[in-house]
Amino acid sequence: AERGLSLERLAKASGVSRAMLGQIELGQSTPTINVLWKIARALGVPFSALMSQATSPVTTVMQASHARIVRSRNGDFTSRALFPMDRPRNVEFYELRLAPRSVEHADAHAPGTSENLIVTEGSVEITVSGERRVLETGDAILFEADSPHSYRNLGGTEAVMYLVMTYGSRG
């Protein structure tokens, strides 16, 4: 409503059903990471703009017990915001966890969006535009995230990654 979009228009722009958007709006459904990304992209806002919490203007401590964690539909992938969700920002910081031998597919983000990721535990294959790169513990990668990409845990234990997401300029 803030942007003057009807549920129908947002559904068409995001590819998320009107029914699902209505359930999310009423607090009757918790959206998956993929659904949140689709909505954010359709609205032209960062992922963080869809979540809010009160923060101090100067210093903010994000306690683990109050973390905003979003899970994939099957629960194999989690994303924990490591930044205050009080306002949209051009840079976001996340802890990502991926279950053993699982994969998480991400749709293209807004044009100009980049991801800088470091693997802190495990072995992860990152695929961007069909190009595959294997990262071991301590390895980092920077890529343009405005095309579909995926994260695959190659090992038998949970993989842990830290991600800095940077958004390009928005009109």
C-alpha positions in Angstrom: 0.0 0.0 0.0 2.9 2.4 0.8 4.0 2.3 -2.9 0.4 2.4 -4.2 0.5 -1.2 -5.5 -2.5 -3.5 -5.4 -2.0 -7.1 -4.4 -2.8 -8.0 -8.0 -0.1 -5.7 -9.4 2.5 -6.9 -6.9 1.6 -10.5 -7.6 2.1 -9.9 -11.4 5.4 -8.0 -10.9 6.8 -10.5 -8.4 5.5 -13.8 -9.6 4.1 -14.5 -6.1 0.4 -15.4 -6.0 -2.1 -12.9 -4.8 -3.3 -15.4 -2.2 0.2 -15.8 -0.8 0.8 -12.0 -0.7 -2.5 -11.6 1.2 -1.5 -14.3 3.7 1.9 -12.7 4.3 0.2 -9.2 4.7 -2.2 -10.6 7.3 0.6 -12.5 9.1 -1.0 -15.9 8.3 2.0 -17.1 6.3 5.8 -16.9 6.7 7.4 -16.4 3.4 10.5 -18.3 2.2 13.7 -16.6 1.3 12.9 -17.0 -2.4 9.5 -15.4 -2.0 11.0 -12.5 0.0 13.6 -11.9 -2.8 10.9 -11.9 -5.5 8.8 -9.3 -3.6 11.9 -7.1 -2.9 12.9 -7.3 -6.5 9.4 -6.4 -7.7 9.3 -3.4 -5.3 12.8 -2.3 -6.2 14.0 -2.4 -2.6 16.7 -4.3 -0.7 15.8 -7.5 1.0 16.2 -5.7 4.4 13.4 -3.3 3.5 10.9 -6.1 4.0 11.9 -6.6 7.7 11.9 -4.1 10.5 13.0 -3.7 14.0 13.7 -0.8 16.3 17.4 0.2 16.7 19.5 2.8 18.4 20.7 5.4 15.9 24.4 5.2 16.8 25.2 1.7 18.0 23.2 -1.4 17.6 23.9 -4.8 19.1 22.1 -7.7 17.3 21.8 -10.4 19.9 21.8 -13.9 18.5 18.6 -14.8 20.5 16.7 -12.1 18.7 18.2 -12.7 15.2 16.0 -12.4 12.1 16.5 -15.8 10.5 14.8 -16.8 7.2 14.7 -20.5 6.1 14.3 -22.1 2.8 11.1 -24.1 2.3 12.8 -27.4 3.1 14.9 -25.9 6.0 18.3 -26.9 4.4 19.3 -23.2 4.0 19.1 -20.4 6.6 20.0 -16.7 6.3 20.6 -14.6 9.4 20.7 -10.9 9.1 23.8 -9.4 10.8 22.7 -5.8 10.5 19.9 -3.7 11.9 16.7 -3.9 9.9 15.5 -0.4 10.8 15.8 1.0 7.3 16.8 0.0 3.7 20.6 0.1 3.1 22.8 -0.4 0.2 25.0 -2.9 1.9 23.7 -5.9 3.9 25.6 -8.6 5.9 24.4 -12.2 6.4 25.4 -15.5 8.0 24.4 -18.3 5.6 24.1 -22.0 6.7 23.6 -24.8 4.2 22.8 -28.4 5.3 25.2 -31.2 4.1 25.0 -32.1 0.4 22.2 -29.6 -0.2 21.8 -26.8 -2.7 20.1 -23.4 -2.6 19.1 -21.7 -5.8 18.7 -17.9 -5.8 16.9 -15.9 -8.4 18.6 -12.9 -10.0 18.7 -9.9 -7.7 18.2 -6.3 -8.9 20.6 -5.1 -11.6 23.9 -3.9 -10.1 23.7 -6.2 -7.0 26.9 -8.0 -6.0 27.7 -10.7 -3.5 31.0 -11.0 -1.7 31.0 -14.3 0.2 33.5 -16.1 2.4 33.3 -19.8 3.4 34.1 -20.2 7.1 33.2 -23.9 7.4 33.0 -26.5 4.7 33.3 -26.8 1.0 30.8 -24.9 -1.2 30.3 -24.8 -5.0 29.0 -21.4 -6.2 27.4 -21.4 -9.7 26.8 -18.0 -11.4 25.5 -17.9 -15.0 26.6 -21.5 -15.5 30.1 -20.9 -14.2 31.0 -23.1 -11.2 33.6 -22.3 -8.6 34.5 -24.5 -5.6 35.4 -22.6 -2.4 37.0 -24.3 0.6 37.2 -22.9 4.2 38.8 -19.5 4.0 38.1 -18.9 0.3 36.1 -15.9 -0.8 34.3 -14.9 -4.0 32.9 -11.7 -5.4 30.2 -11.9 -8.2 27.5 -10.0 -9.8 24.2 -11.4 -8.4 21.9 -10.0 -11.0 21.6 -13.4 -12.7 20.4 -16.7 -11.2 23.0 -18.4 -8.9 23.3 -21.2 -6.5 25.2 -22.4 -3.4 25.9 -26.2 -3.1 27.3 -27.8 0.0 29.8 -30.4 -1.3 30.5 -31.9 2.2 28.9 -34.1 4.8 28.7 -31.3 7.4 26.9 -28.0 7.6 28.6 -25.3 5.5 28.8 -21.8 7.0 29.3 -18.7 4.9 29.3 -14.9 5.5 27.8 -12.7 2.8 28.1 -9.0 2.1 25.4 -8.0 -0.4 25.9 -4.7 -2.1 23.1 -3.1 -4.1 23.7 -0.9 -7.1 22.0 2.5 -7.4 18.2 2.4 -7.5 16.5 4.9 -9.7 
